[in-house]
Amino acid sequence: MTQPTRIMLVDDHSLCRSGLTELLEHRGGMSVVTATGNPDLVLPLLHEHQPDLLVLDLRLAQTDGLSVLRMIRADGCETPVVILTMSDSEDDMSAALRAGVKGYLLKDMEPEEVIDAIGRAARGEMVVASAMMLKFAQILQTGPKGSAMGDLVATLTDRERQVLDHVASGQSNKVIARALDISHNTVKLHVRHIMDKLNLRSRVEAAVFSFEYRSSPDKPKSH
């Protein structure tokens, strides 16, 4: 039997901790192994419980989440971290991404979106709140642009372009399989090929790539 994903929460609002624990455990099938609002307890609890993922707020009473993250990394701890915050600041997200977080989520997201995103982050995916996607795209300005993006897209088959459009809409492999009337394994294969051809690391990057390509003035016009 597969063990549930083990989560640690760091948030200085007890109501937030208890609410998120309820959400992740009873609706998400995960296990919140420990939770705290005290930055001084973060490292000891990490070492004791060794969670699969740390969900961290940016705004803490005694310090800020990025300082906690830097402390964790300085200690040599490589536990993946997802930010869950009220801040929709591009600067905050940029700083968090530079610090190596696996995701940036907002507290006003729908509960099912939070469950899905945290689950995917625990499986190694990069996750970003849909409301932050445009800002995320701006942060990734070092990626391929214009005709270079067109050259990459030209390497995709027609079916791979269809799959990319569905991925960019935030759909799961299962939903894409139903929409295109193909098997789940075939979708997984297409997604892997898309990631390889476009030099992407996650579905979030695929969504950003698709958005930027559609917005590019060098994109071929449809007739």
Rosetta constraint file for C-alpha pairs under 8 A:
AtomPair CA 4 CA 29 HARMONIC 6.52 0.50
AtomPair CA 4 CA 30 HARMONIC 4.99 0.50
AtomPair CA 4 CA 31 HARMONIC 5.96 0.50
AtomPair CA 5 CA 29 HARMONIC 7.91 0.50
AtomPair CA 5 CA 30 HARMONIC 4.98 0.50
AtomPair CA 5 CA 31 HARMONIC 5.95 0.50
AtomPair CA 5 CA 52 HARMONIC 6.34 0.50
AtomPair CA 5 CA 53 HARMONIC 7.95 0.50
AtomPair CA 5 CA 119 HARMONIC 7.63 0.50
AtomPair CA 5 CA 122 HARMONIC 7.15 0.50
AtomPair CA 6 CA 30 HARMONIC 6.29 0.50
AtomPair CA 6 CA 31 HARMONIC 4.85 0.50
AtomPair CA 6 CA 32 HARMONIC 5.83 0.50
AtomPair CA 6 CA 33 HARMONIC 6.06 0.50
AtomPair CA 6 CA 51 HARMONIC 5.03 0.50
AtomPair CA 6 CA 52 HARMONIC 5.13 0.50
AtomPair CA 6 CA 53 HARMONIC 6.68 0.50
AtomPair CA 7 CA 30 HARMONIC 7.22 0.50
AtomPair CA 7 CA 31 HARMONIC 5.95 0.50
AtomPair CA 7 CA 32 HARMONIC 4.58 0.50
AtomPair CA 7 CA 33 HARMONIC 5.87 0.50
AtomPair CA 7 CA 34 HARMONIC 7.28 0.50
AtomPair CA 7 CA 51 HARMONIC 5.41 0.50
AtomPair CA 7 CA 52 HARMONIC 6.02 0.50
AtomPair CA 7 CA 53 HARMONIC 5.15 0.50
AtomPair CA 7 CA 54 HARMONIC 5.93 0.50
AtomPair CA 7 CA 55 HARMONIC 7.20 0.50
AtomPair CA 8 CA 32 HARMONIC 5.76 0.50
AtomPair CA 8 CA 33 HARMONIC 5.91 0.50
AtomPair CA 8 CA 34 HARMONIC 5.10 0.50
AtomPair CA 8 CA 35 HARMONIC 5.57 0.50
AtomPair CA 8 CA 46 HARMONIC 7.85 0.50
AtomPair CA 8 CA 51 HARMONIC 6.00 0.50
AtomPair CA 8 CA 53 HARMONIC 6.39 0.50
AtomPair CA 8 CA 54 HARMONIC 4.79 0.50
AtomPair CA 8 CA 55 HARMONIC 6.14 0.50
AtomPair CA 9 CA 17 HARMONIC 6.76 0.50
AtomPair CA 9 CA 32 HARMONIC 7.34 0.50
AtomPair CA 9 CA 34 HARMONIC 6.56 0.50
AtomPair CA 9 CA 35 HARMONIC 4.47 0.50
AtomPair CA 9 CA 36 HARMONIC 6.40 0.50
AtomPair CA 9 CA 54 HARMONIC 6.01 0.50
AtomPair CA 9 CA 55 HARMONIC 4.95 0.50
AtomPair CA 9 CA 56 HARMONIC 6.16 0.50
AtomPair CA 10 CA 17 HARMONIC 7.69 0.50
AtomPair CA 10 CA 35 HARMONIC 5.80 0.50
AtomPair CA 10 CA 36 HARMONIC 5.11 0.50
AtomPair CA 10 CA 37 HARMONIC 5.45 0.50
AtomPair CA 10 CA 38 HARMONIC 7.75 0.50
AtomPair CA 10 CA 39 HARMONIC 7.92 0.50
AtomPair CA 10 CA 42 HARMONIC 7.54 0.50
AtomPair CA 10 CA 54 HARMONIC 7.51 0.50
AtomPair CA 10 CA 55 HARMONIC 6.24 0.50
AtomPair CA 10 CA 56 HARMONIC 4.85 0.50
AtomPair CA 10 CA 57 HARMONIC 6.24 0.50
AtomPair CA 11 CA 16 HARMONIC 7.05 0.50
AtomPair CA 11 CA 17 HARMONIC 6.30 0.50
AtomPair CA 11 CA 35 HARMONIC 7.72 0.50
AtomPair CA 11 CA 36 HARMONIC 6.33 0.50
AtomPair CA 11 CA 37 HARMONIC 4.73 0.50
AtomPair CA 11 CA 56 HARMONIC 6.42 0.50
AtomPair CA 11 CA 57 HARMONIC 5.35 0.50
AtomPair CA 11 CA 60 HARMONIC 6.72 0.50
AtomPair CA 12 CA 17 HARMONIC 7.89 0.50
AtomPair CA 12 CA 36 HARMONIC 6.94 0.50
AtomPair CA 12 CA 37 HARMONIC 3.73 0.50
AtomPair CA 12 CA 38 HARMONIC 6.84 0.50
AtomPair CA 12 CA 60 HARMONIC 5.74 0.50
AtomPair CA 12 CA 61 HARMONIC 6.64 0.50
AtomPair CA 13 CA 17 HARMONIC 6.43 0.50
AtomPair CA 13 CA 37 HARMONIC 6.85 0.50
AtomPair CA 14 CA 18 HARMONIC 6.13 0.50
AtomPair CA 14 CA 37 HARMONIC 7.54 0.50
AtomPair CA 15 CA 19 HARMONIC 5.94 0.50
AtomPair CA 16 CA 20 HARMONIC 5.96 0.50
AtomPair CA 17 CA 21 HARMONIC 6.01 0.50
AtomPair CA 17 CA 35 HARMONIC 6.83 0.50
AtomPair CA 17 CA 36 HARMONIC 7.84 0.50
AtomPair CA 18 CA 22 HARMONIC 6.18 0.50
AtomPair CA 19 CA 23 HARMONIC 6.22 0.50
AtomPair CA 20 CA 24 HARMONIC 6.03 0.50
AtomPair CA 21 CA 25 HARMONIC 5.92 0.50
AtomPair CA 21 CA 32 HARMONIC 6.06 0.50
AtomPair CA 22 CA 26 HARMONIC 5.66 0.50
AtomPair CA 22 CA 27 HARMONIC 7.52 0.50
AtomPair CA 23 CA 27 HARMONIC 5.33 0.50
AtomPair CA 23 CA 28 HARMONIC 6.48 0.50
AtomPair CA 23 CA 111 HARMONIC 7.32 0.50
AtomPair CA 23 CA 115 HARMONIC 7.54 0.50
AtomPair CA 24 CA 28 HARMONIC 4.47 0.50
AtomPair CA 24 CA 29 HARMONIC 6.32 0.50
AtomPair CA 24 CA 30 HARMONIC 5.50 0.50
AtomPair CA 24 CA 31 HARMONIC 7.19 0.50
AtomPair CA 24 CA 32 HARMONIC 7.40 0.50
AtomPair CA 24 CA 115 HARMONIC 6.24 0.50
AtomPair CA 25 CA 29 HARMONIC 4.92 0.50
AtomPair CA 25 CA 30 HARMONIC 4.76 0.50
AtomPair CA 25 CA 31 HARMONIC 5.53 0.50
AtomPair CA 25 CA 32 HARMONIC 6.81 0.50
AtomPair CA 26 CA 30 HARMONIC 7.77 0.50
AtomPair CA 27 CA 115 HARMONIC 7.80 0.50
AtomPair CA 28 CA 115 HARMONIC 5.70 0.50
AtomPair CA 28 CA 116 HARMONIC 7.90 0.50
AtomPair CA 33 CA 49 HARMONIC 6.78 0.50
AtomPair CA 33 CA 51 HARMONIC 7.09 0.50
AtomPair CA 34 CA 45 HARMONIC 7.24 0.50
AtomPair CA 34 CA 49 HARMONIC 7.31 0.50
AtomPair CA 36 CA 41 HARMONIC 7.17 0.50
AtomPair CA 36 CA 42 HARMONIC 7.25 0.50
AtomPair CA 37 CA 60 HARMONIC 7.42 0.50
AtomPair CA 38 CA 42 HARMONIC 6.96 0.50
AtomPair CA 38 CA 62 HARMONIC 7.78 0.50
AtomPair CA 39 CA 62 HARMONIC 7.34 0.50
AtomPair CA 39 CA 63 HARMONIC 7.45 0.50
AtomPair CA 39 CA 68 HARMONIC 6.69 0.50
AtomPair CA 41 CA 45 HARMONIC 6.02 0.50
AtomPair CA 42 CA 46 HARMONIC 6.04 0.50
AtomPair CA 42 CA 68 HARMONIC 7.91 0.50
AtomPair CA 43 CA 47 HARMONIC 6.21 0.50
AtomPair CA 43 CA 72 HARMONIC 6.63 0.50
AtomPair CA 44 CA 48 HARMONIC 6.13 0.50
AtomPair CA 45 CA 49 HARMONIC 5.90 0.50
AtomPair CA 45 CA 50 HARMONIC 7.79 0.50
AtomPair CA 46 CA 50 HARMONIC 5.19 0.50
AtomPair CA 46 CA 51 HARMONIC 6.80 0.50
AtomPair CA 50 CA 79 HARMONIC 7.80 0.50
AtomPair CA 51 CA 79 HARMONIC 7.24 0.50
AtomPair CA 52 CA 79 HARMONIC 6.59 0.50
AtomPair CA 52 CA 80 HARMONIC 7.13 0.50
AtomPair CA 52 CA 122 HARMONIC 6.45 0.50
AtomPair CA 53 CA 79 HARMONIC 6.02 0.50
AtomPair CA 53 CA 80 HARMONIC 5.15 0.50
AtomPair CA 53 CA 81 HARMONIC 5.91 0.50
AtomPair CA 53 CA 82 HARMONIC 7.47 0.50
AtomPair CA 53 CA 121 HARMONIC 7.87 0.50
AtomPair CA 53 CA 122 HARMONIC 5.86 0.50
AtomPair CA 54 CA 79 HARMONIC 6.77 0.50
AtomPair CA 54 CA 80 HARMONIC 6.21 0.50
AtomPair CA 54 CA 81 HARMONIC 4.74 0.50
AtomPair CA 54 CA 82 HARMONIC 6.27 0.50
AtomPair CA 55 CA 81 HARMONIC 5.89 0.50
AtomPair CA 55 CA 82 HARMONIC 4.92 0.50
AtomPair CA 55 CA 83 HARMONIC 5.87 0.50
AtomPair CA 55 CA 84 HARMONIC 6.45 0.50
AtomPair CA 56 CA 65 HARMONIC 6.45 0.50
AtomPair CA 56 CA 81 HARMONIC 6.88 0.50
AtomPair CA 56 CA 82 HARMONIC 6.13 0.50
AtomPair CA 56 CA 83 HARMONIC 4.90 0.50
AtomPair CA 56 CA 84 HARMONIC 5.88 0.50
AtomPair CA 56 CA 85 HARMONIC 7.93 0.50
AtomPair CA 57 CA 65 HARMONIC 5.77 0.50
AtomPair CA 57 CA 83 HARMONIC 5.72 0.50
AtomPair CA 57 CA 84 HARMONIC 5.17 0.50
AtomPair CA 57 CA 85 HARMONIC 5.22 0.50
AtomPair CA 58 CA 64 HARMONIC 5.50 0.50
AtomPair CA 58 CA 65 HARMONIC 4.08 0.50
AtomPair CA 58 CA 66 HARMONIC 6.60 0.50
AtomPair CA 58 CA 83 HARMONIC 6.74 0.50
AtomPair CA 58 CA 84 HARMONIC 7.27 0.50
AtomPair CA 58 CA 85 HARMONIC 5.85 0.50
AtomPair CA 58 CA 87 HARMONIC 7.83 0.50
AtomPair CA 59 CA 63 HARMONIC 7.29 0.50
AtomPair CA 59 CA 64 HARMONIC 5.14 0.50
AtomPair CA 59 CA 65 HARMONIC 6.08 0.50
AtomPair CA 59 CA 85 HARMONIC 7.43 0.50
AtomPair CA 60 CA 64 HARMONIC 5.18 0.50
AtomPair CA 60 CA 65 HARMONIC 6.58 0.50
AtomPair CA 63 CA 67 HARMONIC 6.92 0.50
AtomPair CA 63 CA 68 HARMONIC 7.66 0.50
AtomPair CA 64 CA 68 HARMONIC 6.65 0.50
AtomPair CA 65 CA 69 HARMONIC 6.17 0.50
AtomPair CA 66 CA 70 HARMONIC 6.12 0.50
AtomPair CA 66 CA 95 HARMONIC 7.92 0.50
AtomPair CA 66 CA 96 HARMONIC 6.71 0.50
AtomPair CA 66 CA 99 HARMONIC 7.53 0.50
AtomPair CA 67 CA 71 HARMONIC 6.18 0.50
AtomPair CA 68 CA 72 HARMONIC 6.23 0.50
AtomPair CA 69 CA 73 HARMONIC 6.30 0.50
AtomPair CA 69 CA 81 HARMONIC 7.95 0.50
AtomPair CA 69 CA 99 HARMONIC 7.56 0.50
AtomPair CA 70 CA 74 HARMONIC 5.99 0.50
AtomPair CA 70 CA 99 HARMONIC 7.42 0.50
AtomPair CA 71 CA 75 HARMONIC 6.30 0.50
AtomPair CA 72 CA 76 HARMONIC 6.74 0.50
AtomPair CA 72 CA 77 HARMONIC 5.61 0.50
AtomPair CA 72 CA 78 HARMONIC 7.77 0.50
AtomPair CA 73 CA 77 HARMONIC 5.34 0.50
AtomPair CA 73 CA 78 HARMONIC 6.50 0.50
AtomPair CA 80 CA 101 HARMONIC 6.78 0.50
AtomPair CA 80 CA 102 HARMONIC 6.22 0.50
AtomPair CA 80 CA 122 HARMONIC 7.53 0.50
AtomPair CA 81 CA 100 HARMONIC 7.99 0.50
AtomPair CA 81 CA 101 HARMONIC 5.09 0.50
AtomPair CA 81 CA 102 HARMONIC 5.66 0.50
AtomPair CA 81 CA 103 HARMONIC 7.19 0.50
AtomPair CA 82 CA 101 HARMONIC 5.69 0.50
AtomPair CA 82 CA 102 HARMONIC 5.33 0.50
AtomPair CA 82 CA 103 HARMONIC 4.59 0.50
AtomPair CA 82 CA 104 HARMONIC 5.98 0.50
AtomPair CA 82 CA 105 HARMONIC 7.40 0.50
AtomPair CA 82 CA 118 HARMONIC 7.57 0.50
AtomPair CA 82 CA 121 HARMONIC 7.43 0.50
AtomPair CA 83 CA 96 HARMONIC 7.70 0.50
AtomPair CA 83 CA 101 HARMONIC 7.14 0.50
AtomPair CA 83 CA 103 HARMONIC 6.04 0.50
AtomPair CA 83 CA 104 HARMONIC 4.81 0.50
AtomPair CA 83 CA 105 HARMONIC 5.91 0.50
AtomPair CA 84 CA 104 HARMONIC 6.25 0.50
AtomPair CA 84 CA 105 HARMONIC 4.73 0.50
AtomPair CA 84 CA 106 HARMONIC 5.44 0.50
AtomPair CA 84 CA 107 HARMONIC 6.10 0.50
AtomPair CA 85 CA 104 HARMONIC 7.86 0.50
AtomPair CA 85 CA 105 HARMONIC 6.43 0.50
AtomPair CA 85 CA 106 HARMONIC 5.00 0.50
AtomPair CA 85 CA 107 HARMONIC 5.44 0.50
AtomPair CA 86 CA 106 HARMONIC 5.49 0.50
AtomPair CA 86 CA 107 HARMONIC 5.40 0.50
AtomPair CA 86 CA 108 HARMONIC 7.19 0.50
AtomPair CA 87 CA 92 HARMONIC 7.25 0.50
AtomPair CA 87 CA 106 HARMONIC 7.09 0.50
AtomPair CA 88 CA 92 HARMONIC 7.58 0.50
AtomPair CA 88 CA 93 HARMONIC 7.56 0.50
AtomPair CA 88 CA 106 HARMONIC 7.28 0.50
AtomPair CA 88 CA 132 HARMONIC 6.97 0.50
AtomPair CA 89 CA 93 HARMONIC 6.37 0.50
AtomPair CA 90 CA 94 HARMONIC 5.95 0.50
AtomPair CA 90 CA 135 HARMONIC 5.90 0.50
AtomPair CA 90 CA 136 HARMONIC 7.65 0.50
AtomPair CA 91 CA 95 HARMONIC 6.11 0.50
AtomPair CA 92 CA 96 HARMONIC 6.17 0.50
AtomPair CA 93 CA 97 HARMONIC 6.10 0.50
AtomPair CA 93 CA 104 HARMONIC 6.70 0.50
AtomPair CA 93 CA 136 HARMONIC 7.84 0.50
AtomPair CA 94 CA 98 HARMONIC 6.12 0.50
AtomPair CA 94 CA 136 HARMONIC 7.92 0.50
AtomPair CA 94 CA 139 HARMONIC 6.55 0.50
AtomPair CA 95 CA 99 HARMONIC 6.20 0.50
AtomPair CA 96 CA 100 HARMONIC 6.59 0.50
AtomPair CA 96 CA 101 HARMONIC 5.96 0.50
AtomPair CA 96 CA 104 HARMONIC 7.72 0.50
AtomPair CA 97 CA 101 HARMONIC 5.39 0.50
AtomPair CA 97 CA 102 HARMONIC 7.64 0.50
AtomPair CA 97 CA 103 HARMONIC 7.71 0.50
AtomPair CA 102 CA 121 HARMONIC 6.26 0.50
AtomPair CA 102 CA 124 HARMONIC 7.69 0.50
AtomPair CA 102 CA 125 HARMONIC 7.07 0.50
AtomPair CA 102 CA 126 HARMONIC 4.98 0.50
AtomPair CA 102 CA 127 HARMONIC 6.51 0.50
AtomPair CA 103 CA 121 HARMONIC 6.85 0.50
AtomPair CA 103 CA 126 HARMONIC 5.42 0.50
AtomPair CA 103 CA 127 HARMONIC 4.42 0.50
AtomPair CA 103 CA 128 HARMONIC 5.38 0.50
AtomPair CA 104 CA 127 HARMONIC 6.43 0.50
AtomPair CA 104 CA 128 HARMONIC 4.85 0.50
AtomPair CA 104 CA 129 HARMONIC 6.33 0.50
AtomPair CA 105 CA 109 HARMONIC 7.60 0.50
AtomPair CA 105 CA 114 HARMONIC 7.44 0.50
AtomPair CA 105 CA 127 HARMONIC 7.50 0.50
AtomPair CA 105 CA 128 HARMONIC 5.68 0.50
AtomPair CA 105 CA 129 HARMONIC 4.81 0.50
AtomPair CA 106 CA 129 HARMONIC 6.22 0.50
AtomPair CA 109 CA 113 HARMONIC 6.38 0.50
AtomPair CA 109 CA 114 HARMONIC 6.45 0.50
AtomPair CA 109 CA 129 HARMONIC 7.43 0.50
AtomPair CA 110 CA 114 HARMONIC 6.49 0.50
AtomPair CA 111 CA 115 HARMONIC 6.32 0.50
AtomPair CA 112 CA 116 HARMONIC 6.08 0.50
AtomPair CA 113 CA 117 HARMONIC 6.00 0.50
AtomPair CA 114 CA 118 HARMONIC 6.05 0.50
AtomPair CA 115 CA 119 HARMONIC 6.11 0.50
AtomPair CA 116 CA 120 HARMONIC 6.19 0.50
AtomPair CA 117 CA 121 HARMONIC 6.09 0.50
AtomPair CA 117 CA 127 HARMONIC 5.97 0.50
AtomPair CA 117 CA 128 HARMONIC 7.88 0.50
AtomPair CA 118 CA 122 HARMONIC 6.18 0.50
AtomPair CA 118 CA 127 HARMONIC 7.87 0.50
AtomPair CA 119 CA 123 HARMONIC 6.52 0.50
AtomPair CA 120 CA 124 HARMONIC 6.55 0.50
AtomPair CA 120 CA 125 HARMONIC 5.47 0.50
AtomPair CA 120 CA 126 HARMONIC 7.70 0.50
AtomPair CA 120 CA 127 HARMONIC 7.32 0.50
AtomPair CA 121 CA 125 HARMONIC 4.70 0.50
AtomPair CA 121 CA 126 HARMONIC 5.89 0.50
AtomPair CA 121 CA 127 HARMONIC 6.20 0.50
AtomPair CA 125 CA 202 HARMONIC 5.81 0.50
AtomPair CA 125 CA 203 HARMONIC 7.35 0.50
AtomPair CA 126 CA 202 HARMONIC 5.80 0.50
AtomPair CA 126 CA 203 HARMONIC 7.32 0.50
AtomPair CA 126 CA 204 HARMONIC 6.29 0.50
AtomPair CA 127 CA 204 HARMONIC 6.13 0.50
AtomPair CA 128 CA 132 HARMONIC 6.64 0.50
AtomPair CA 128 CA 133 HARMONIC 6.80 0.50
AtomPair CA 128 CA 136 HARMONIC 7.86 0.50
AtomPair CA 128 CA 204 HARMONIC 6.81 0.50
AtomPair CA 129 CA 133 HARMONIC 6.72 0.50
AtomPair CA 132 CA 136 HARMONIC 6.03 0.50
AtomPair CA 133 CA 137 HARMONIC 6.09 0.50
AtomPair CA 133 CA 208 HARMONIC 6.99 0.50
AtomPair CA 134 CA 138 HARMONIC 6.40 0.50
AtomPair CA 134 CA 208 HARMONIC 7.82 0.50
AtomPair CA 135 CA 139 HARMONIC 6.36 0.50
AtomPair CA 136 CA 140 HARMONIC 6.42 0.50
AtomPair CA 136 CA 208 HARMONIC 7.54 0.50
AtomPair CA 137 CA 141 HARMONIC 6.78 0.50
AtomPair CA 137 CA 208 HARMONIC 5.51 0.50
AtomPair CA 137 CA 209 HARMONIC 7.93 0.50
AtomPair CA 137 CA 212 HARMONIC 7.39 0.50
AtomPair CA 144 CA 148 HARMONIC 5.70 0.50
AtomPair CA 144 CA 149 HARMONIC 5.56 0.50
AtomPair CA 145 CA 149 HARMONIC 5.27 0.50
AtomPair CA 145 CA 212 HARMONIC 7.90 0.50
AtomPair CA 145 CA 213 HARMONIC 7.67 0.50
AtomPair CA 145 CA 216 HARMONIC 7.57 0.50
AtomPair CA 146 CA 150 HARMONIC 6.58 0.50
AtomPair CA 146 CA 213 HARMONIC 7.35 0.50
AtomPair CA 146 CA 216 HARMONIC 5.76 0.50
AtomPair CA 146 CA 217 HARMONIC 6.97 0.50
AtomPair CA 146 CA 218 HARMONIC 5.22 0.50
AtomPair CA 146 CA 219 HARMONIC 7.11 0.50
AtomPair CA 147 CA 151 HARMONIC 6.14 0.50
AtomPair CA 147 CA 218 HARMONIC 5.83 0.50
AtomPair CA 147 CA 219 HARMONIC 7.42 0.50
AtomPair CA 148 CA 152 HARMONIC 6.47 0.50
AtomPair CA 149 CA 153 HARMONIC 6.20 0.50
AtomPair CA 149 CA 213 HARMONIC 6.43 0.50
AtomPair CA 150 CA 154 HARMONIC 6.06 0.50
AtomPair CA 150 CA 213 HARMONIC 7.41 0.50
AtomPair CA 150 CA 218 HARMONIC 7.56 0.50
AtomPair CA 150 CA 219 HARMONIC 6.51 0.50
AtomPair CA 151 CA 155 HARMONIC 6.92 0.50
AtomPair CA 152 CA 156 HARMONIC 7.45 0.50
AtomPair CA 152 CA 197 HARMONIC 6.87 0.50
AtomPair CA 152 CA 198 HARMONIC 5.85 0.50
AtomPair CA 153 CA 161 HARMONIC 7.85 0.50
AtomPair CA 153 CA 198 HARMONIC 7.31 0.50
AtomPair CA 155 CA 197 HARMONIC 6.89 0.50
AtomPair CA 156 CA 160 HARMONIC 5.65 0.50
AtomPair CA 156 CA 161 HARMONIC 6.18 0.50
AtomPair CA 156 CA 194 HARMONIC 7.00 0.50
AtomPair CA 156 CA 197 HARMONIC 7.33 0.50
AtomPair CA 157 CA 161 HARMONIC 6.31 0.50
AtomPair CA 158 CA 162 HARMONIC 6.40 0.50
AtomPair CA 159 CA 163 HARMONIC 6.27 0.50
AtomPair CA 159 CA 190 HARMONIC 7.99 0.50
AtomPair CA 160 CA 164 HARMONIC 6.06 0.50
AtomPair CA 160 CA 190 HARMONIC 5.87 0.50
AtomPair CA 160 CA 191 HARMONIC 7.49 0.50
AtomPair CA 160 CA 193 HARMONIC 7.92 0.50
AtomPair CA 160 CA 194 HARMONIC 6.53 0.50
AtomPair CA 161 CA 165 HARMONIC 6.27 0.50
AtomPair CA 162 CA 166 HARMONIC 6.55 0.50
AtomPair CA 163 CA 167 HARMONIC 6.16 0.50
AtomPair CA 163 CA 176 HARMONIC 7.06 0.50
AtomPair CA 163 CA 187 HARMONIC 7.36 0.50
AtomPair CA 163 CA 190 HARMONIC 7.12 0.50
AtomPair CA 163 CA 191 HARMONIC 7.15 0.50
AtomPair CA 164 CA 168 HARMONIC 5.99 0.50
AtomPair CA 164 CA 191 HARMONIC 7.47 0.50
AtomPair CA 164 CA 194 HARMONIC 7.31 0.50
AtomPair CA 164 CA 206 HARMONIC 7.24 0.50
AtomPair CA 164 CA 207 HARMONIC 7.87 0.50
AtomPair CA 164 CA 210 HARMONIC 7.42 0.50
AtomPair CA 165 CA 169 HARMONIC 6.43 0.50
AtomPair CA 165 CA 210 HARMONIC 7.23 0.50
AtomPair CA 166 CA 170 HARMONIC 6.76 0.50
AtomPair CA 166 CA 171 HARMONIC 5.79 0.50
AtomPair CA 166 CA 176 HARMONIC 6.38 0.50
AtomPair CA 167 CA 171 HARMONIC 5.38 0.50
AtomPair CA 167 CA 172 HARMONIC 7.10 0.50
AtomPair CA 167 CA 173 HARMONIC 8.00 0.50
AtomPair CA 167 CA 176 HARMONIC 7.84 0.50
AtomPair CA 167 CA 203 HARMONIC 6.67 0.50
AtomPair CA 167 CA 206 HARMONIC 7.20 0.50
AtomPair CA 167 CA 207 HARMONIC 6.56 0.50
AtomPair CA 168 CA 203 HARMONIC 7.49 0.50
AtomPair CA 168 CA 204 HARMONIC 7.72 0.50
AtomPair CA 168 CA 206 HARMONIC 6.31 0.50
AtomPair CA 168 CA 207 HARMONIC 3.89 0.50
AtomPair CA 168 CA 208 HARMONIC 7.43 0.50
AtomPair CA 168 CA 210 HARMONIC 6.31 0.50
AtomPair CA 168 CA 211 HARMONIC 7.64 0.50
AtomPair CA 169 CA 207 HARMONIC 7.13 0.50
AtomPair CA 170 CA 207 HARMONIC 7.58 0.50
AtomPair CA 171 CA 175 HARMONIC 6.04 0.50
AtomPair CA 171 CA 176 HARMONIC 6.39 0.50
AtomPair CA 172 CA 176 HARMONIC 6.23 0.50
AtomPair CA 173 CA 177 HARMONIC 6.04 0.50
AtomPair CA 173 CA 184 HARMONIC 6.27 0.50
AtomPair CA 173 CA 187 HARMONIC 6.06 0.50
AtomPair CA 173 CA 188 HARMONIC 6.70 0.50
AtomPair CA 174 CA 178 HARMONIC 6.48 0.50
AtomPair CA 174 CA 184 HARMONIC 5.81 0.50
AtomPair CA 175 CA 179 HARMONIC 6.20 0.50
AtomPair CA 176 CA 180 HARMONIC 6.08 0.50
AtomPair CA 176 CA 187 HARMONIC 7.13 0.50
AtomPair CA 177 CA 181 HARMONIC 5.61 0.50
AtomPair CA 177 CA 182 HARMONIC 4.97 0.50
AtomPair CA 177 CA 183 HARMONIC 5.54 0.50
AtomPair CA 177 CA 184 HARMONIC 5.36 0.50
AtomPair CA 177 CA 186 HARMONIC 7.90 0.50
AtomPair CA 177 CA 187 HARMONIC 6.13 0.50
AtomPair CA 178 CA 182 HARMONIC 6.69 0.50
AtomPair CA 178 CA 183 HARMONIC 7.88 0.50
AtomPair CA 182 CA 186 HARMONIC 6.54 0.50
AtomPair CA 182 CA 187 HARMONIC 7.16 0.50
AtomPair CA 183 CA 187 HARMONIC 6.48 0.50
AtomPair CA 184 CA 188 HARMONIC 6.37 0.50
AtomPair CA 185 CA 189 HARMONIC 6.25 0.50
AtomPair CA 186 CA 190 HARMONIC 6.24 0.50
AtomPair CA 187 CA 191 HARMONIC 6.12 0.50
AtomPair CA 188 CA 192 HARMONIC 6.22 0.50
AtomPair CA 189 CA 193 HARMONIC 6.30 0.50
AtomPair CA 190 CA 194 HARMONIC 6.12 0.50
AtomPair CA 191 CA 195 HARMONIC 6.17 0.50
AtomPair CA 192 CA 196 HARMONIC 6.24 0.50
AtomPair CA 193 CA 197 HARMONIC 6.05 0.50
AtomPair CA 194 CA 198 HARMONIC 5.99 0.50
AtomPair CA 194 CA 200 HARMONIC 7.98 0.50
AtomPair CA 195 CA 199 HARMONIC 5.70 0.50
AtomPair CA 195 CA 200 HARMONIC 4.77 0.50
AtomPair CA 195 CA 201 HARMONIC 6.47 0.50
AtomPair CA 195 CA 202 HARMONIC 7.44 0.50
AtomPair CA 195 CA 206 HARMONIC 7.45 0.50
AtomPair CA 196 CA 200 HARMONIC 6.61 0.50
AtomPair CA 200 CA 205 HARMONIC 6.13 0.50
AtomPair CA 200 CA 206 HARMONIC 6.45 0.50
AtomPair CA 201 CA 205 HARMONIC 6.65 0.50
AtomPair CA 202 CA 206 HARMONIC 6.39 0.50
AtomPair CA 203 CA 207 HARMONIC 6.20 0.50
AtomPair CA 204 CA 208 HARMONIC 6.30 0.50
AtomPair CA 205 CA 209 HARMONIC 5.97 0.50
AtomPair CA 206 CA 210 HARMONIC 6.11 0.50
AtomPair CA 207 CA 211 HARMONIC 6.21 0.50
AtomPair CA 208 CA 212 HARMONIC 6.13 0.50
AtomPair CA 209 CA 213 HARMONIC 6.02 0.50
AtomPair CA 210 CA 214 HARMONIC 6.16 0.50
AtomPair CA 211 CA 215 HARMONIC 6.23 0.50
AtomPair CA 212 CA 216 HARMONIC 6.01 0.50
AtomPair CA 213 CA 219 HARMONIC 6.61 0.50
AtomPair CA 214 CA 219 HARMONIC 6.62 0.50
AtomPair CA 215 CA 219 HARMONIC 7.60 0.50
